[in-house]
Amino acid sequence: MTVSILGVATTQFGELWDTSPRALVKGVVDEALIDSRLQLKNIDALYVGNMLSGILGGQENLGAFFASALGLVCPAFKVEGACASGGLAFYNGALGVRSGEFTNVLVLGVEKMTDHKPEEVALGLMGAGSDEERLAGATFPGLYALMAQAHMREFKTTEEEMSAVAVKNHYHASLNGKAHFRNPITLKQALTSPMIASPLKLFDCSPVSDGAAAVVISSDASRVKKPVVIKGAGVASDSLGLAQRNTLTSLQAAVDAAQKAYKQAQVAPCDIDVAEVHDCFTIAEIMAMEDLGFLAKGEAGQAIFAGKTTLGKSQKLVVNTSGGLKACGHPVGATGVKQIAEVVTQLRGKSEKKQVAGAKIGLTHNVGGTGAVAVVHIFARE
Ligand code: COA
């Protein structure tokens, strides 16, 4: 059964101290419903992607929480998979449609992080790591720094190449009115920014952000001319901790999820025109480009440095037109849904200043933890 995306919306990402999660969600759902030309009463099920509301806000049971806040009377589910919560909520919502159980499904991703102390947020995020990593006092910047060091050792990847990811994504975010950071940065600024966990500096890290995104999907697209549809989807998992992995320079879950998605969509990496990949740290975008088969192992850093995936320069694939997690921001549960909203808008040709000319096939890649879970979707306009 074909699943079409009828409506998408994203809130402003950033430090949204004067907006409650309920208000964020109400606004973004209203916008997605208008886009879908459906009403709340047409929604058969709600899927909410979120990671930290229980740990940081003391509020669990988010399916029922947001259904009741929205005035929805339907089955409602919370899906949690760390920073991949949004992508996994979408995957499960789409399964609900494909099974024939639901016709119209609302998928929501939401996270409110900046109202809390940095140490509480860091500890909450480490809920996605293994117990020995937590007990050792590791943080996500520290764990991705280990992967960066391994990649530098094995493939001669440089700090300049990682900084080039940040420069590209800040440039793309400067064209996105909803991004957390809209300031373009230079390579020198990125390279000389404060050290967070060697070799990762401030500009190698995604920020702590608030935000929400919503997508309406359906098996009935009879009223829409040429809807964007899901062509392929894949989810895979791996060990929670880095110590149990065979390699630190590739995320096997991402490789496996991508292979499933490509096979289902019957496309190859060279067919993708636009992609949103999970750049929680700059090294993560470099590894994603290789894990997704866009570039050979060890070649992504140089290609990004040469501008080969930058809007306006790329002859083919443009990556992270939203600004990615790095500059658009990373409200963890919202990120996977925002990635889908971005790619759908690109395929509709409605991305204005950041439009990738002629984009026909798009991909999203959303990762939880240090690669313990990954979800990849492929979209096209029918
Ligand atoms: N990129 C660019 N600028 C950033 C930034 C980032 N990631 N994070 C913060 N800033 C800026 C702030 O806007 C602020 O600028 P200002 O002084 O001009 O207002 C300044 O840096 C200090 O901000 P602050 O909030 O005090 O930063 P911090 O030192 O508390 O946090 C990090 C910086 C990198 C530690 C934090 O952003 C972080 O932990 N990021 C990773 C989040 C994460 O692990 N997510 C899960 C991924 S798997």
Boltz pocket constraint, residues with backbone or C-beta under 6 A from the ligand:
constraints:
  - pocket:
      binder: B
      contacts: [[A, 83], [A, 118], [A, 125], [A, 140], [A, 141], [A, 181], [A, 196], [A, 201], [A, 202], [A, 203], [A, 205], [A, 206], [A, 207], [A, 208], [A, 280], [A, 326], [A, 330], [A, 369]]
      max_distance: 6.0
